[in-house]
């Protein structure tokens, strides 16, 4: 896996808190799912974040930055 030190699009600084959101289908229609995590890095296809001490990759085509 290759990570990029230069930002791809609008990404936070390494170590910054980031709030991500995605939409999931439910029995009642659609619902948002959010995740407050720490930004680690990114690839063209994935956010690499730390959530509660666990590093994970989240697909960039599913997860977007949540704008307040």
SEKELUM-530526 format. One line per 5 residues: their letters; for each residue x, y negated, z of C-alpha. Coordinates in Angstrom, 2 decimals. Last residue first. Layout:
a) X/Y/Z; ... $
This chain:
xxxxx) -20.83/-21.08/10.30; -19.19/-19.40/7.32; -18.65/-15.65/7.59; -15.69/-14.46/5.56; -16.71/-11.73/3.16 $
xxxxx) -16.84/-7.92/3.42; -18.08/-5.48/0.74; -15.91/-6.40/-2.29; -13.02/-7.12/0.09; -13.07/-3.54/1.35 $
xxxxx) -12.14/-3.39/5.03; -8.82/-1.95/6.16; -8.36/-1.20/9.84; -5.99/-1.82/12.73; -7.39/-0.78/16.10 $
xxxxx) -6.53/-2.88/19.16; -10.07/-4.22/19.65; -10.40/-5.07/15.96; -7.22/-5.71/14.01; -7.57/-6.69/10.37 $
xxxxx) -6.38/-5.73/6.92; -8.82/-7.17/4.38; -8.89/-5.02/1.28; -8.87/-4.95/-2.55; -6.36/-7.63/-3.64 $
xxxxx) -4.37/-6.79/-0.54; -4.70/-8.50/2.80; -2.87/-9.24/6.03; -3.32/-9.19/9.83; -6.47/-11.24/10.53 $
xxxxx) -7.85/-10.73/14.03; -11.44/-9.55/14.44; -15.05/-10.68/14.81; -17.19/-8.27/12.79; -20.63/-8.88/11.36 $
xxxxx) -23.32/-6.61/9.92; -26.19/-8.30/8.11; -29.46/-6.51/7.50; -31.33/-5.49/4.36; -34.69/-3.77/3.89 $
xxxxx) -36.68/-2.21/6.74; -35.12/1.28/6.51; -31.74/-0.40/6.36; -29.43/-1.46/3.52; -26.22/-3.14/4.63 $
xxxxx) -24.98/-6.68/4.05; -21.44/-7.65/4.99; -19.92/-10.24/7.31; -16.43/-11.15/8.53; -15.46/-13.49/11.38 $
xxxxx) -11.73/-14.18/11.49; -9.50/-14.86/14.47; -6.04/-16.00/13.45; -2.99/-13.75/13.79; -1.88/-14.20/10.17 $
xxxxx) -3.35/-17.44/8.83; -6.86/-17.31/7.41; -7.75/-16.33/3.84; -9.23/-18.41/1.01; -8.00/-16.83/-2.19 $
xxxxx) -5.17/-14.38/-1.90; -2.79/-15.93/0.62; 0.95/-15.43/0.27; 2.37/-12.68/2.44; 0.80/-9.99/0.30 $
xxx) 0.38/-6.38/1.27; 1.28/-3.43/-0.89; 0.00/0.00/0.00 $
